[in-house]
Amino acid sequence: MSAAEERSIEFVVNLSASLSMIVTMVFVAAALYQMLAGRIIVDTELTRKIEEGKAFSAAKRFTIDAGGTIEILFKNDSGKTMKIVAVEIDTEQNIDIDILEDVTVESNGNAWTIRNLNLGSDYIPDGVVIEDGGTYSGGNVVHQTIGYGGAKNFAVGSRAEVGEKVLIPDGKNMLIRILNPSSTNSFRVSVRFLFYEP
């Protein structure tokens, strides 16, 4: 092989390597740009369920009197398992939170409106009820925590997430009990359930 042919082959190899490196760098740069621009989407199970019209939320705001208690029941009699992503509790002041399972419903309370997170779907699972103000007894305490409230820098109150990623099979229920430990102050609390049908 002549020196000229060797130089030609070397030139072609170097050109191919350079083009490969340029193409790779263009793809990396494009991915970084998309990420920085917030255009890369991570498809979660919740995202898919929203698209399928099988993800739901329900929320309500309360005023808790001094020393008062609010009980909120999530009951599943739908024939299907429900997956609670989170129960978000925002509070203006400190609260005690207990979570119980398998309580006995002595009398039903005020049913909440459950909305589908896909606004193009009107599907709501029949038999799933979220309510407050009923009479409940028994049950097993499965979690106890505290919600911290009050003024913060750039925010008011705080959020406590309870019941995160809990499966509620058919025939089961979960009770959220919120207690105002103050003997003098009443304040507001909001509660939001985020759940879907697996």
C-alpha positions as a printed Julia matrix, in Angstrom:
198×3 Matrix{Float64}:
   0.0    0.0    0.0
   1.38   3.38  -0.98
   1.88   6.3    1.39
  -0.88   8.21  -0.42
  -3.37   5.36   0.1
  -2.45   5.13   3.81
  -3.02   8.87   4.2
  -6.39   8.55   2.46
  -7.5    5.71   4.76
  -6.27   7.61   7.81
  -8.2   10.69   6.64
 -11.44   8.68   6.18
 -11.06   7.04   9.64
 -10.42  10.4   11.33
 -13.31  12.0    9.46
 -15.68   9.19  10.52
 -14.56   9.44  14.17
 -14.97  13.22  14.12
 -18.46  13.01  12.59
 -19.5   10.41  15.19
 -18.25  12.63  17.99
 -20.07  15.69  16.56
 -23.37  13.77  16.18
 -23.07  12.45  19.76
 -22.34  15.92  21.12
 -25.33  17.36  19.22
 -27.63  14.74  20.8
 -26.21  15.42  24.28
 -26.57  19.18  23.8
 -30.16  18.76  22.6
 -31.02  16.57  25.62
 -29.45  19.09  28.02
 -31.36  21.93  26.37
 -34.65  20.03  26.66
 -33.94  19.25  30.31
 -33.07  22.85  31.17
 -36.14  24.06  29.3
 -38.29  21.68  31.38
 -39.39  19.65  28.37
 -38.24  16.21  29.46
 -41.24  14.42  30.94
 -40.93  11.49  33.3
 -43.95   9.28  32.76
 -45.06   8.09  36.2
 -47.79   5.62  37.04
 -49.91   8.52  38.3
 -49.41  10.38  35.01
 -50.59   7.33  33.07
 -53.62   6.93  35.34
 -54.55  10.6   34.82
 -54.39  10.03  31.06
 -56.54   6.88  31.43
 -59.12   8.81  33.49
 -58.52   6.68  36.6
 -56.89   9.23  38.95
 -58.87  11.3   41.43
 -58.7   13.98  44.08
 -60.99  15.31  46.79
 -60.36  18.25  49.13
 -62.06  20.18  51.91
 -61.26  23.05  54.26
 -62.19  23.05  57.97
 -62.04  25.3   61.0
 -61.02  23.33  64.09
 -62.16  24.76  67.42
 -59.86  24.83  70.44
 -59.44  21.24  71.61
 -61.59  20.05  68.72
 -61.23  16.99  66.5
 -62.08  16.29  62.87
 -62.43  12.74  61.54
 -62.26  12.01  57.81
 -63.02   8.56  56.43
 -61.77   7.05  53.16
 -63.95   4.0   52.49
 -63.53   1.61  49.57
 -66.47  -0.6   48.63
 -65.84  -0.39  44.89
 -64.88  -4.0   44.29
 -61.42  -2.75  43.26
 -58.22  -1.78  45.04
 -57.48   1.94  45.36
 -53.98   3.37  45.71
 -53.65   6.52  47.8
 -50.72   8.58  46.56
 -50.93  11.1   49.42
 -53.19  12.74  51.95
 -52.04  16.36  52.11
 -52.88  18.32  55.26
 -52.18  22.06  55.36
 -52.59  23.77  58.71
 -52.29  27.27  60.15
 -51.18  25.94  63.55
 -49.84  22.73  65.09
 -52.03  19.64  64.95
 -51.91  16.01  66.04
 -52.71  13.47  63.33
 -53.76   9.86  63.9
 -54.44   7.34  61.15
 -56.63   4.32  61.83
 -57.68   1.43  59.64
 -60.76  -0.79  59.68
 -62.99   1.46  61.76
 -66.67   0.65  62.25
 -69.04   3.19  60.68
 -71.86   3.82  63.17
 -73.41   6.58  61.04
 -72.39   8.17  57.75
 -71.15  11.73  57.49
 -70.93  14.39  54.8
 -69.71  12.93  51.52
 -67.01  14.86  49.66
 -67.02  15.56  45.95
 -64.49  13.33  44.2
 -63.21  14.71  40.91
 -61.45  12.96  38.06
 -58.03  14.5   37.34
 -58.66  13.98  33.63
 -61.22  16.7   32.97
 -62.27  14.88  29.82
 -63.49  11.88  31.84
 -66.57  11.66  34.06
 -65.59   8.28  35.53
 -65.73   8.1   39.33
 -65.31   4.67  40.99
 -68.65   3.62  42.42
 -68.32   2.64  46.08
 -65.4    4.92  46.99
 -66.57   7.42  49.61
 -64.66  10.17  51.4
 -66.63  11.74  54.23
 -66.4   13.68  57.47
 -68.75  14.26  60.37
 -69.89  10.67  60.77
 -69.7    8.48  63.86
 -66.87   5.96  63.85
 -65.61   3.47  66.43
 -62.9    0.87  66.87
 -60.14   0.53  64.32
 -56.41   0.1   64.67
 -54.05   3.05  65.0
 -51.42   2.57  62.3
 -49.69   5.94  62.31
 -49.33   9.0   64.54
 -47.66  12.23  63.52
 -47.69  16.0   63.99
 -48.53  18.74  61.51
 -46.57  21.94  62.09
 -48.27  25.24  61.36
 -47.78  28.94  61.93
 -45.98  31.64  59.99
 -42.93  30.67  57.96
 -40.58  32.56  55.72
 -42.38  32.93  52.35
 -45.2   30.62  53.47
 -48.01  30.24  55.94
 -48.64  26.94  57.67
 -47.15  23.63  56.66
 -48.0   20.43  54.86
 -48.04  16.98  56.38
 -48.34  14.06  53.98
 -49.84  10.93  55.43
 -51.02   7.69  53.89
 -48.48   7.98  51.1
 -48.69   5.12  48.6
 -51.14   3.04  50.62
 -53.24   0.35  48.96
 -56.87   0.24  50.13
 -58.39  -3.08  49.02
 -62.13  -3.52  48.54
 -63.98  -3.56  51.87
 -61.26  -1.62  53.72
 -61.24   1.91  55.11
 -58.82   4.45  56.53
 -59.66   7.19  59.04
 -57.7   10.44  59.41
 -58.2   12.03  62.83
 -56.97  15.61  63.25
 -56.81  17.11  66.75
 -56.31  20.74  67.71
 -54.15  20.48  70.86
 -54.63  24.16  71.7
 -57.08  24.95  74.48
 -57.53  28.55  73.32
 -57.09  28.91  69.53
 -59.24  27.84  66.61
 -57.72  27.78  63.12
 -58.15  26.45  59.6
 -56.96  23.17  58.12
 -57.31  21.83  54.59
 -57.17  18.16  53.61
 -56.68  16.71  50.12
 -56.73  13.08  49.02
 -54.89  12.09  45.84
 -55.55   8.53  44.69
 -56.04   6.32  41.67
 -57.35   2.98  40.51
 -54.36   0.7   39.69
